[in-house]
Each structure stands twice: as structure tokens, then as C-alpha cells.
């Protein structure tokens, strides 16, 4: 990709498959360290966790639209909480959209890792930016707009300013960070059900129990299974580099 070329052409070219990056063991280890640095320490999680929340709520929103529900609005807050409001006469449809919150950051993360290793890193970054842009139609608070516009701007700047060969590495870093974020949020959810039951009204698993009569623990296990499956998917290209460098 020609960094000095026309910006619109560079953004459009991002959707084309690039040469798959040659990721060395050292580069992979550095990428994993950076991903952990984004999603584990409290100070960095304060900011990166906002992207994980946005991805979580977009999972609810997309599932609602797929199932024919009316999407009233999305609210993202700076304390990492969020709300997606939908309307449906079907309990099954409501349960469907309620379910696709916690698994989606892990699924998106695994997709980013796969794309990063297979030459689709720029396309993944741009697709994420477009999805964020579409969500602006449904955002109903200033904090949500600020979070989303910041993430969109970062996506565009990555494509315009970062060499194509390195964008794949960035996609891997973001993907692993989202996978870690999904585990972190699952632990938080389990802690809510075990130790902070007075706040269960904010839990997707609790809302699913109310909608279906299936115990919250079953839903948490299903969330965990999809997160684990996403980690397994992401592990395939990662393990190839690890074994090659061993």
C-alpha cells in the first residue's frame, strides 16, 4: 500500500487481501505482551475496556436487527456499562438478542487474529470502523458518541498512517486484547452472580433467566463455551508461529 497516495484509495484498498505478514516468534511474543498491556492493567483497561463494551452492545444490536426487533437505541457509559434497548413481542427474539453480548468480543477478537495472520488485517480494521460508524445511527448519549468516534478515528488513522505490512500485527494485537477482555468480563459476570446479587438486574444472564426460565448458570456456561471456542479458533495461527519458532 502506498502511504503517500490518495487517502480514499488507501481506505478502499484496505478491503483487498494484502500479503500475509511473516510473523516471527519474537514479533508474536511482543504482540501478545502489548495485547495483555491493553486489557489487563487497570489503567489501560479504563480506556480499552470501552471498546470491549461497545463491541458487547453492538452484539446485542446486530442480533436484535437480525431477529426483526425494533432497535430503539444504544447507550455507552464511561464506567464500562452499556444498554441496548430493543422492542419485540417475541420472548425468543428478545432472548436471542440478549444472549449475543458477552460472546461477541471474543468472536470478533478471534476473527481479528485470523484476519491479521492471513492478510486481511486492514480489511478487519476497516470493517470494524464501518460497523462503529453504523452504530452512530443508534447511539443516544454523548459518551457513546465520543467513544465510538474515537475508535472510528483510530481505525482510519491506522489504515492511513501505518504501513500495510504492520497492520496485520495490529489486528492480531487488537484481537488478542478483545479475547482477554471477553474473559475478564465473564469473570466479572460470575462475580456479580456469586457476590453482588443485589445488582443482578444489570446481568444478561439474569435477564435471560427471566425471559426463558433457564437458570442463569446455564447461560454463563454457554457464554464461556463460545468464548473458549473463540480462543481455540485464535490459537490455531498463533500455535503455528510458536511451534515454528520452538
NUPA-72886 format. One record per residue: x, y, z of N, C-alpha, C in turn. Coordinates in steps of 0.2 Angstrom, whole numbers, plus 5000, padded with zeros to 4 digits. Each point is the difference from the previous one (the first is absolute). Layout:
<atoms>
    n.x    n.y    n.z   ca.x   ca.y   ca.z    c.x    c.y    c.z
      X      Y      Z      X      Y      Z      X      Y      Z
...
</atoms>
This chain:
<atoms>
    n.x    n.y    n.z   ca.x   ca.y   ca.z    c.x    c.y    c.z
   5004   4994   5000   4996   5006   5000   5004   5006   5000
   4999   5005   4996   5004   5006   4999   4997   5005   5005
   5004   5002   5005   4998   5004   5006   4999   5007   4997
   5004   5002   4995   5000   5007   4997   4994   5001   4995
   4996   4995   4999   4995   5000   4995   4994   5004   5002
   4994   4999   4996   4994   5003   5002   4997   4997   5006
   4998   5004   5005   4997   4997   5006   4994   4995   4999
   4995   5002   4995   4994   4996   4999   5002   4994   4996
   5005   5000   4996   5002   4994   4997   5004   4995   5005
   5003   5003   5005   5003   4996   5005   4995   4996   5004
   4995   5004   5002   4994   4997   5004   4997   4995   4996
   4999   5001   4993   4996   4995   4996   5005   4994   4999
   5006   5001   4999   5005   4994   4999   5000   4996   5007
   4999   5003   5005   5000   4996   5007   4996   4994   4999
   4994   5000   4996   4996   4994   5000   5002   4995   4995
   5006   5001   4997   5003   4995   4996   5005   4995   5004
   5001   4994   4998   5004   4996   5004   5007   5002   4999
   5004   5001   5005   5007   5002   5000   5004   4994   5001
   5007   5001   4999   5004   4994   5001   5000   4998   5007
   4999   4994   5001   5000   4997   5007   5007   5002   5004
   5000   5003   5006   5006   5002   5003   5004   4994   5002
   5006   5001   5000   5005   4995   5003   5001   5001   5007
   4996   4997   5004   5001   5002   5008   5005   4995   5003
   5005   5003   5002   5005   4996   5004   4998   4999   5007
   5004   4995   5003   4998   4998   5007   5001   5007   5005
   5005   5003   4998   5001   5006   5004   4995   5005   4999
   4998   5001   4994   4994   5005   4999   4994   4998   5003
   4998   4993   5000   4994   4998   5003   5000   5001   5007
   5006   4998   5004   5001   5001   5007   4998   5008   5002
   5003   5004   4996   4999   5007   5001   4993   5002   4999
   4997   4997   4995   4993   5002   4999   4995   4998   5006
   5002   4994   5002   4996   4997   5006   5001   5004   5006
   5006   5003   5001   5002   5004   5006   4996   5007   4999
   5000   5003   4994   4996   5006   4999   4993   4999   5001
   4997   4994   4998   4993   4998   5001   4998   5000   5007
   5005   4997   5004   4999   4999   5007   5000   5007   5003
   5005   5004   4998   5000   5007   5003   4994   5004   4999
   4997   4999   4994   4994   5003   4999   4994   4998   5004
   4999   4994   5002   4994   4997   5003   5001   4997   5007
   5006   5000   5003   5000   4998   5006   5001   5005   5006
   5005   5005   4999   5001   5005   5005   4994   5004   5001
   4998   5002   5006   4995   5005   5001   5000   5006   4996
   5006   5003   5000   5001   5007   4997   4998   4999   4992
   5003   4995   4997   4998   5000   4993   4993   4997   4998
   4998   4996   5005   4993   4997   4999   4995   5005   5001
   5002   5005   5003   4995   5006   5001   4998   5003   4993
   5005   5000   4995   4998   5002   4994   4999   4995   4995
   5004   4994   5000   4998   4995   4995   4994   4996   5001
   4998   5000   5007   4994   4997   5002   4994   5003   4997
   5000   5006   4998   4995   5004   4996   4998   4997   4994
   5006   4998   4996   4999   4997   4994   4996   4993   5000
   5002   4996   5006   4997   4994   5001   4993   5001   5001
   4998   5005   5004   4993   5001   5002   4996   5002   4993
   5003   5004   4996   4997   5002   4994   4999   4994   4995
   5005   4995   5000   4999   4994   4996   4994   4995   5003
   5000   5000   5007   4995   4996   5004   4993   5003   4998
   4999   5006   5000   4993   5003   4998   4999   5000   4993
   5005   5000   4996   4998   4999   4993   4998   4993   4998
   5003   4995   5004   4997   4993   5000   4993   5000   5001
   4998   5003   5005   4992   5000   5002   4997   5003   4994
   5002   5006   4997   4997   5004   4995   4999   4996   4994
   5005   4997   4998   5000   4996   4993   4996   4994   5001
   5000   4997   5006   4995   4994   5001   4993   5002   5000
   4999   5006   5002   4993   5003   5001   4997   5001   4992
   5005   5003   4996   4998   5002   4994   4999   4994   4995
   5004   4995   5001   5000   4993   4997   4993   4997   5001
   4998   5000   5007   4994   4997   5002   4993   5004   4999
   5001   5006   4996   4994   5004   4999   4998   5004   5005
   5003   5001   5005   4998   5005   5006   5001   5007   4998
   4997   5004   5003   5001   5008   4999   5005   5002   5005
   5006   5003   4998   5005   5002   5004   4999   5007   5001
   4999   5002   5007   4998   5007   5002   5007   5004   5001
   5005   4997   5003   5006   5004   5001   5005   4996   5004
   5006   5003   4999   5006   4997   5004   5003   5005   5004
   5002   4999   5006   5003   5004   5005   5006   4997   5002
   5006   5004   5000   5006   4998   5002   5002   5005   5006
   5003   4997   5005   5002   5005   5006   5007   4999   5001
   5003   5005   5003   5007   5000   5001   5002   4995   5006
   4995   4997   5004   5002   4996   5005   5000   4992   4997
   5000   5000   4994   5000   4993   4996   4993   4997   5000
   4995   5003   5002   4993   4997   5000   4997   5003   4993
   4995   4996   4998   4997   5002   4994   4993   4997   5000
   4995   5003   4996   4993   4997   4999   4998   5001   4993
   4997   4994   4998   4997   5000   4993   4993   4999   5001
   4996   5004   4997   4993   5000   5001   4996   4997   4994
   4997   4995   5001   4996   4997   4994   4993   4999   5002
   4996   4999   4995   4993   4999   5001   4997   4994   4996
   4997   4995   5003   4998   4994   4996   4994   4997   5004
   4996   4997   4996   4994   4996   5003   5002   4993   5002
   5006   4998   4997   5002   4993   5001   5005   4999   5005
   4999   4996   5005   5005   4999   5005   5006   4996   4997
   4999   4996   4995   5006   4996   4997   5004   5005   4997
   4997   5005   4996   5004   5005   4997   5004   5005   5005
   4997   5001   5006   5003   5004   5005   5006   4997   5003
   4999   4993   5001   5005   4996   5003   5006   4999   4995
   4998   5000   4994   5006   4999   4995   5004   5006   5000
   4997   5006   5000   5004   5006   5000   5004   5001   5007
   4997   4998   5005   5003   5001   5007   5006   4995   5000
   5000   4995   4997   5005   4995   5001   5007   5003   4996
   4999   5003   4995   5006   5002   4996   5003   5006   5002
   5002   5000   5006   5004   5006   5003   5007   4997   5002
   5000   4996   5005   5006   4998   5003   5005   4996   4995
   4997   4995   4995   5004   4997   4996   5003   5004   4994
   4997   5005   4998   5002   5004   4994   5007   5003   5001
   5002   5003   5005   5007   5002   5000   5005   4995   4999
   4999   4994   5002   5004   4994   4999   5000   4998   4993
   4994   5000   4997   4999   4998   4993   5004   5005   4995
   4999   5006   5002   5003   5005   4996   5007   5000   5001
   5003   4999   5006   5007   5000   5001   5003   4994   4996
   4997   4994   5000   5002   4994   4997   5001   5002   4992
   4994   5003   4998   5000   5002   4992   5006   5005   4999
   5001   5004   5004   5006   5005   4999   5007   4996   5000
   5000   4996   5004   5007   4996   5001   5000   4996   4993
   4995   4996   4998   5000   4997   4994   5002   5004   4994
   4996   5006   4999   5001   5005   4995   5008   5002   5000
   5002   5002   5006   5007   5003   5000   5005   4995   4998
   4999   4993   5001   5005   4995   4998   4999   4999   4992
   4994   5001   4997   4999   4998   4994   4999   5005   4995
   5003   5006   5001   5000   5006   4995   4994   5004   5000
   4995   4999   5004   4994   5004   5001   5000   5004   5005
   5006   5002   5003   5000   5005   5006   4997   5006   4998
   5002   5004   4995   4997   5006   4998   4993   5000   4999
   4997   4994   4997   4993   5000   4999   4997   4999   5006
   5002   4996   5005   4997   5000   5007   5000   5006   5003
   5005   5004   5000   5000   5007   5003   4995   5004   4997
   5000   5000   4993   4995   5005   4997   4993   4997   5001
   4999   4994   5000   4993   4997   5001   4998   5002   5007
   5004   5000   5005   4999   5002   5007   4998   5007   5000
   5004   5004   4996   4998   5007   5000   4993   5002   4997
   4998   4996   4995   4994   5001   4997   4994   4998   5004
   5001   4994   5004   4995   4998   5005   4999   5006   5005
   5006   5003   5003   4999   5005   5005   4996   5006   4997
   5002   5001   4993   4996   5006   4997   4993   4999   5000
   4998   4994   4998   4993   4998   5000   4996   5001   5006
   5004   4998   5006   4997   5000   5006   4998   5007   5002
   5004   5005   4997   4998   5007   5002   4993   5002   4999
   4996   4996   4995   4993   5002   4999   4996   4998   5006
   5003   4996   5004   4996   4997   5006   5002   5003   5007
   5006   5003   5000   5002   5003   5006   4996   5005   5003
   4999   5000   5006   4995   5005   5004   5003   5004   5005
   5007   5000   5001   5003   5004   5005   5007   5003   4998
   5002   5005   5003   5006   5003   4998   5006   4996   5001
   5001   4996   5005   5005   4996   5002   5001   4995   4995
   4994   4997   4997   5000   4995   4995   5003   5002   4994
   4998   5006   4998   5002   5003   4994   5008   5002   5000
   5002   5002   5006   5007   5002   5001   5004   4993   4999
   4998   4995   5004   5004   4994   4999   5000   4997   4993
   4995   5000   4997   4999   4997   4993   5004   5004   4995
   5000   5007   5000   5003   5004   4996   5008   4999   5001
   5002   5000   5006   5007   4999   5001   5003   4993   4997
   4996   4995   5001   5002   4993   4998   5000   5001   4992
   4995   5003   4997   4999   5000   4993   5007   5004   4997
   5001   5006   5003   5006   5004   4998   5006   4996   5001
   5001   4996   5005   5006   4996   5001   5000   4995   4994
   4995   4997   4998   5000   4995   4994   5002   5003   4994
   4997   5006   4998   5002   5003   4994   5008   5002   5000
   5002   5003   5006   5007   5002   5000   5005   4994   5000
   4998   4994   5002   5004   4994   5000   5001   4999   4992
   4994   5000   4996   5001   4998   4993   5004   5005   4997
   4999   5007   5001   5004   5005   4997   5007   5001   5001
   5002   4999   5007   5006   5001   5002   5005   4994   5001
   4997   4995   5002   5004   4994   5001   5001   4996   4994
   5007   4998   4999   5001   4996   4994   4996   4993   5000
   4998   4998   4994   4995   4995   4999   5003   4993   5003
   5007   4999   5000   5003   4994   5002   4999   5000   5008
   4999   5006   5003   5000   5000   5007   4992   4999   5003
   4996   5002   4995   4993   5000   5002   4997   4993   5003
   5003   4995   4996   4998   4993   5003   5002   4999   5007
   5006   5003   5002   5002   4999   5007   4995   5004   5004
   4998   5005   4998   4995   5004   5004   4994   4997   5001
   4998   4996   4995   4993   4996   5000   5001   4995   5005
   5006   4996   5000   5001   4995   5005   5000   5003   5007
   5003   5005   5001   5000   5003   5007   4993   5002   5002
   4997   5003   4996   4993   5002   5002   4995   4994   5001
   5001   4995   4996   4997   4994   5001   5001   4996   5006
   5006   4999   5002   5002   4997   5006   4998   5004   5006
   5000   5007   5000   4998   5004   5005   4992   5000   5001
   4996   4999   4995   4993   4999   5000   4999   4993   5003
   5004   4995   4999   4999   4993   5002   5001   5000   5008
   5005   5004   5002   5002   5001   5007   4994   5004   5004
   4997   5005   4996   4995   5004   5003   4994   4996   5001
   4998   4995   4995   4995   4996   5001   5000   4995   5006
   5006   4998   5001   5001   4996   5006   4999   5004   5007
   5003   5006   4999   5000   5004   5006   4992   5002   5002
   4996   5001   4995   4993   5002   5001   4996   4994   5002
   5002   4994   4998   4997   4994   5002   5001   4999   5008
   5006   5001   5002   5002   4999   5007   4996   5006   5004
   5000   5006   4997   4996   5005   5004   4992   4998   5000
   4998   4997   4995   4993   4997   5000   4999   4995   5005
   5004   4995   5001   5000   4995   5005   5000   5003   5007
   5005   5004   5001   5000   5004   5006   4994   5003   5002
   4997   5003   4995   4993   5004   5002   4995   4995   5002
   5000   4994   4997   4995   4995   5002   5001   4997   5007
   5007   4999   5001   5002   4997   5007   5000   5004   5006
   5002   5007   4998   5002   5004   5006   4996   5007   5000
   4997   5002   4995   4997   5006   4999   4993   4999   4997
   4996   4996   5003   4993   4998   4998   4995   5006   5000
   5002   5005   5004   4995   5006   5000   5000   5003   4993
   5005   4999   4996   5001   5004   4994   4998   4995   4994
   4996   4995   5001   4999   4995   4995   4996   5003   4994
   4996   5005   5002   4996   5003   4994   5003   5002   4994
   5007   5001   5001   5004   5003   4995   5003   4994   4996
   4999   4994   5002   5004   4994   4997   4996   4997   4994
   5003   4999   4995   4997   4996   4994   4998   4993   5002
   5004   4997   5004   4998   4993   5001   4993   5000   5005
   5000   5005   5004   4993   5001   5004   4994   5001   4996
   5001   5005   4995   4995   5002   4995   4998   4994   4996
   5005   4996   4998   4998   4994   4996   4996   4995   5004
   5002   4999   5007   4996   4996   5004   4993   5002   5001
   4999   5007   5000   4993   5003   5001   4996   4998   4993
   5004   5000   4994   4996   5000   4994   4999   4992   4998
   5004   4996   5003   4999   4993   4998   4999   4995   5005
   5001   5002   5006   5000   4995   5006   5006   4995   5001
   5005   5001   4995   5006   4996   5000   5005   5004   5005
   5002   4996   5005   5004   5003   5005   5006   5004   4998
   5002   5005   5003   5005   5005   4998   5007   4996   4999
   5001   4995   5004   5006   4996   5000   5001   4997   4993
   4995   4998   4997   5000   4996   4994   5002   5005   4995
   4998   5006   5000   5001   5006   4995   5008   5002   5001
   5002   5000   5006   5007   5002   5001   5005   4994   4997
   4998   4994   5001   5003   4995   4997   5001   5000   4992
   4994   5002   4997   5000   5000   4993   5004   5006   4998
   5000   5006   5003   5004   5005   4999   5008   4998   5000
   5001   4996   5005   5007   4998   5001   5002   4995   4995
   4995   4996   4997   5002   4995   4995   5002   5004   4994
   4996   5005   4998   5001   5004   4994   5007   5004   5000
   5001   5002   5006   5006   5004   5001   5006   4995   5000
   5000   4994   5003   5005   4995   4999   5001   4998   4993
   4994   4999   4996   5001   4998   4993   5003   5006   4996
   4999   5006   5002   5003   5006   4996   5008   4999   5002
   5002   4999   5006   5007   4999   5002   5003   4995   4996
   4996   4994   4999   5003   4994   4996   5001   5002   4993
   4995   5004   4997   5001   5002   4993   5006   5005   4999
   5001   5004   5005   5006   5005   5000   5006   4996   5001
   5000   4995   5004   5006   4996   5001   5003   4997   4994
   4996   4998   4995   5003   4996   4995   5006   5004   4996
   4999   5006   4998   5006   5004   4997   5005   5002   5005
   4998   5001   5006   5005   5002   5005   5005   4994   5001
   4997   4994   5001   5004   4994   5001   5004   4998   4995
   4998   5002   4994   5005   4998   4994   5006   5004   5000
   5000   5006   5002   5006   5005   5001   5004   4997   5006
   4996   4998   5006   5004   4998   5006   5004   4993   4998
   4997   4996   4997   5003   4993   4998   5006   5001   4995
   4999   5005   4995   5005   5001   4996   5006   5003   5003
   4999   5004   5005   5006   5004   5003   5003   4996   5006
   4997   4994   5001   5002   4996   5006   5006   4996   4998
</atoms>
